[in-house]
Amino acid sequence: MSIIVENITKEYGSQKALDNVTFKINAGEVIGLLGPNGAGKSTLMKIITCFIPPTSGNVSVYGNNIYEHSIEVRKHVGYLPENNPLYLELYVREYLEFVAGIYKVANKKNRIDEMIGMTGLGAEQKKKIGALSKGYRQRVGLAQALIHNPDVLILDEPTSGLDPNQLIEIRNLIKKVGEEKTVMLSTHIMQEVEAVCDRVIIIDKGKIVADDTTSELASMASRSGRIRVEFNKKVSVDLLKSIKGVKDAIRISDRIFDLIAEKGDMREQIFNFAVKNHLAVLSMQQTGTGMEAIFQDLTRKKSES
């Protein structure tokens, strides 16, 4: 077992950032950690990487406890934080030499050459980090996370702020690394999860609300019918929930709603509802048939009627 997280709770005063979180990750899995802003994703990653301690609970990485063997845990883990901390005044190669020295990497020059080649930094290696674009800075961050050849790679929003070309390049690099290592990455890009991850853990308000394979969660989304309807007038959520076959109604605006079906086609019931309540249906379309839909269903705040 690569990572074992047991009953992790993290409190900041009266606020619980994490609430009794438990899961296991097998060696070689690529895990997507999803959740709204403030859900506890970064806090969880910082605990696993020994940057901060939990209030209670335990984590072990390849059999090493975060309390008693934190140095060993760090040897097994490569970490790219959300705010990629780099020494901007250093040159790329100079910085990687510094990091390799901290980890006491054997054959340092060969390993740095390998990392520069893997992350596509060849043309930039003689530049100062401060002169690089955000995409290349992310590559430097990935290179430093990988330089000591860790068994586990933990990436917090690794593609945040990248342009479409940079995003694809970093995503492909993560997929390549995931062929050999255990990877946990947090992201808000659902296409990234479906393209890269074997399994998804969704966290909301400090608690795990879903933990399953990517394919199974996507299948769950496709099985739950969702229709976006626009009416000509304002209508309440409670009234929409009274429609036969509607499991839930999510307010997009005063006149636009996503209606989630218990099962089957509910278009006829929606039209009958509109006629009965003197409403006109301006548009109706099926929506949310992927990871984004299941994410919204599990983490959205309850709409007020």
C-alpha positions in Angstrom: 0.0 0.0 0.0 1.5 3.4 -1.1 -0.5 5.8 1.2 -2.8 5.1 4.1 -4.8 8.0 5.6 -6.6 7.1 8.8 -9.2 9.3 10.5 -7.4 12.6 9.7 -8.9 15.7 11.4 -7.4 19.2 11.1 -8.8 22.0 13.2 -8.0 25.7 13.0 -9.6 27.0 16.2 -13.3 26.2 15.9 -13.1 25.4 12.2 -12.6 21.9 10.9 -10.6 21.9 7.7 -10.6 18.1 7.6 -13.1 15.9 9.4 -12.2 12.2 10.0 -10.8 11.6 6.5 -9.8 8.0 5.7 -8.7 6.3 2.5 -5.9 4.1 1.0 -4.0 4.5 -2.2 -2.3 1.6 -4.0 1.1 1.9 -5.5 0.9 3.1 -9.1 -2.5 4.7 -8.9 -3.2 8.2 -10.3 -5.7 9.9 -7.9 -7.6 13.0 -8.6 -8.4 15.0 -5.5 -11.4 17.2 -6.2 -13.4 19.7 -4.2 -14.6 23.3 -4.1 -12.3 26.0 -2.9 -11.8 25.7 0.9 -12.8 22.0 0.9 -9.6 20.9 2.6 -7.6 19.6 -0.4 -4.4 21.6 0.1 -4.5 21.0 3.9 -4.7 17.2 3.2 -1.8 17.3 0.8 0.3 19.3 3.3 -0.4 16.7 6.0 0.6 13.8 3.8 3.9 15.6 2.8 4.7 16.5 6.5 4.4 20.2 6.0 1.8 20.5 8.7 0.6 18.1 11.4 -3.0 16.9 11.7 -5.0 17.6 14.9 -5.7 13.9 15.1 -5.4 10.7 13.0 -2.5 9.2 11.2 -0.8 8.9 7.7 1.7 6.4 6.6 3.6 6.5 3.3 5.2 3.2 2.2 5.0 2.1 5.9 6.5 5.3 7.3 4.5 7.1 9.9 4.3 10.9 9.5 5.0 11.4 13.2 8.0 9.1 13.8 9.5 8.9 10.3 8.8 12.2 8.7 12.2 12.3 7.0 11.6 8.9 5.4 8.2 10.1 4.2 9.8 13.1 2.5 12.3 10.8 0.8 9.4 8.9 -0.7 7.4 11.9 -1.7 7.8 14.6 -4.4 5.6 17.7 -3.8 4.6 20.6 -6.0 2.5 23.1 -3.9 -0.2 25.2 -5.4 1.9 28.4 -5.1 5.1 27.0 -6.7 7.9 28.3 -4.4 11.0 28.9 -6.5 14.2 31.0 -6.1 13.6 33.4 -9.0 17.2 34.8 -8.9 18.7 31.3 -9.6 19.2 29.8 -13.0 17.2 26.7 -13.8 20.2 24.3 -13.7 21.6 26.0 -10.7 18.3 25.6 -8.8 18.0 21.9 -9.7 21.6 21.4 -8.5 20.7 23.0 -5.2 17.6 20.8 -4.7 19.6 17.7 -5.8 22.2 18.6 -3.2 19.5 18.8 -0.4 18.3 15.3 -1.3 21.9 14.0 -1.7 21.1 12.7 -5.1 23.7 10.3 -6.5 25.1 11.0 -10.0 23.7 14.6 -9.7 24.7 15.8 -13.1 23.1 12.9 -14.9 19.9 13.1 -12.9 19.6 16.9 -13.6 20.1 16.2 -17.3 17.4 13.6 -17.2 15.0 15.9 -15.4 15.7 18.8 -17.8 15.0 16.4 -20.7 11.9 14.9 -19.2 10.3 18.3 -18.4 11.3 20.0 -21.6 13.5 22.6 -20.0 16.5 22.1 -22.4 16.2 25.5 -24.1 15.5 27.3 -20.8 18.1 25.7 -18.5 20.5 28.7 -18.7 17.8 31.3 -17.9 17.0 32.7 -14.5 13.8 31.2 -13.2 12.4 34.8 -12.8 12.6 35.2 -16.6 10.5 32.1 -17.3 6.8 32.0 -18.2 4.4 30.4 -15.7 4.3 27.2 -17.8 8.1 26.8 -17.6 8.1 27.6 -13.9 5.6 24.8 -13.5 8.1 22.5 -15.3 10.8 23.6 -13.0 8.6 22.8 -10.0 7.9 19.3 -11.5 11.6 18.8 -12.1 12.4 19.6 -8.4 9.6 17.3 -7.2 10.9 14.4 -9.3 14.7 14.9 -8.9 15.1 12.5 -6.0 13.1 9.8 -7.9 10.3 9.6 -5.3 7.7 6.8 -5.2 4.8 9.3 -4.7 4.2 12.5 -6.5 1.7 15.0 -5.0 0.7 17.9 -7.2 -1.5 20.8 -5.9 -3.2 22.5 -8.9 -0.3 21.7 -11.3 -2.0 23.3 -14.4 -3.5 26.3 -12.7 -3.1 29.4 -14.9 -1.6 27.7 -17.9 -2.6 28.4 -21.5 -4.2 25.5 -23.4 -0.9 24.4 -25.0 1.0 24.5 -21.7 -1.9 22.6 -20.1 -1.7 19.8 -22.6 2.1 19.5 -22.2 2.0 19.4 -18.4 -0.9 16.9 -18.5 1.0 14.6 -20.8 4.0 14.8 -18.5 1.9 13.8 -15.5 0.5 10.9 -17.5 4.0 9.7 -18.3 5.1 10.0 -14.7 2.0 8.2 -13.6 3.1 5.1 -15.6 5.8 4.5 -13.0 4.7 6.3 -9.8 1.8 6.9 -7.5 0.4 10.4 -8.3 -2.1 12.5 -6.3 -3.2 15.7 -8.0 -5.8 18.3 -7.1 -7.5 20.2 -9.9 -10.6 22.1 -10.9 -10.4 21.0 -14.5 -12.7 18.0 -14.9 -11.4 17.1 -18.4 -8.0 16.7 -16.7 -9.4 14.2 -14.2 -11.1 12.2 -16.9 -7.9 12.2 -19.1 -5.3 11.5 -16.4 -6.7 9.9 -13.3 -7.6 6.2 -12.5 -9.6 7.1 -9.4 -11.3 10.2 -7.9 -11.7 11.3 -4.3 -14.1 14.2 -3.9 -13.9 16.2 -0.7 -16.4 18.8 0.5 -16.3 20.8 3.8 -13.5 18.6 5.0 -15.3 15.2 4.4 -15.0 12.7 1.7 -18.3 12.6 -0.3 -17.1 10.2 -3.1 -14.3 7.8 -3.7 -14.5 5.6 -6.8 -12.9 4.9 -10.2 -13.1 7.7 -12.8 -15.1 5.5 -15.1 -17.7 4.6 -12.5 -18.2 8.2 -11.4 -18.6 9.3 -15.0 -21.1 6.5 -15.5 -23.1 7.6 -12.4 -23.3 11.1 -14.0 -24.6 9.8 -17.3 -27.2 7.7 -15.5 -28.6 10.6 -13.6 -30.6 12.6 -16.2 -30.2 16.3 -16.0 -32.1 18.9 -18.0 -31.5 22.7 -18.0 -34.7 24.5 -18.4 -35.3 28.2 -19.0 -38.8 29.6 -18.2 -40.2 33.0 -19.1 -40.9 34.0 -15.5 -39.3 33.6 -12.1 -40.2 30.3 -10.4 -39.3 28.7 -7.0 -37.1 25.7 -6.4 -39.8 24.1 -4.1 -42.4 24.4 -6.9 -40.0 22.7 -9.4 -39.3 19.9 -6.9 -43.1 19.1 -7.0 -42.8 17.9 -10.6 -43.3 14.2 -10.8 -39.9 12.5 -11.5 -37.8 15.4 -10.4 -35.3 14.4 -7.7 -33.7 17.9 -7.3 -33.7 21.4 -8.8 -30.6 23.6 -8.9 -31.1 27.3 -9.4 -28.8 28.8 -12.1 -30.8 32.1 -12.1 -34.4 33.2 -11.3 -35.6 31.7 -14.5 -33.0 29.0 -15.4 -32.7 25.7 -13.5 -31.0 22.3 -13.7 -33.6 19.6 -13.0 -32.3 16.2 -12.0 -34.5 13.2 -12.8 -35.1 10.2 -10.6 -35.0 8.2 -13.7 -36.1 8.3 -17.3 -37.3 11.2 -19.5 -39.1 14.0 -17.7 -39.7 16.4 -20.6 -43.4 15.7 -20.8 -43.9 16.4 -17.0 -41.9 19.6 -17.3 -44.2 20.9 -20.1 -47.3 19.8 -18.2 -45.9 21.7 -15.2 -45.3 24.8 -17.2 -48.9 24.8 -18.7 -50.4 24.2 -15.3 -48.5 27.1 -13.7 -49.0 29.5 -16.7 -45.3 29.4 -17.7 -43.6 29.2 -21.0 -40.6 27.0 -21.6 -38.0 29.1 -23.5 -35.4 26.4 -23.8 -34.7 22.9 -22.6 -31.5 20.8 -23.1 -29.8 17.8 -21.6 -26.7 18.9 -19.7 -24.1 17.7 -17.2 -23.2 14.3 -18.5 -19.7 13.9 -17.1 -17.5 14.3 -14.1 -18.6 17.9 -13.8 -22.2 16.8 -13.2 -21.3 14.4 -10.4 -19.0 17.0 -8.8 -21.8 19.6 -8.8 -24.3 17.1 -7.4 -22.1 16.1 -4.5 -20.6 19.5 -3.6 -23.1 22.2 -4.5 -24.7 24.3 -1.8 -28.4 23.8 -1.4 -30.3 26.4 -3.4 -32.8 28.6 -1.6 -36.3 28.5 -2.9 
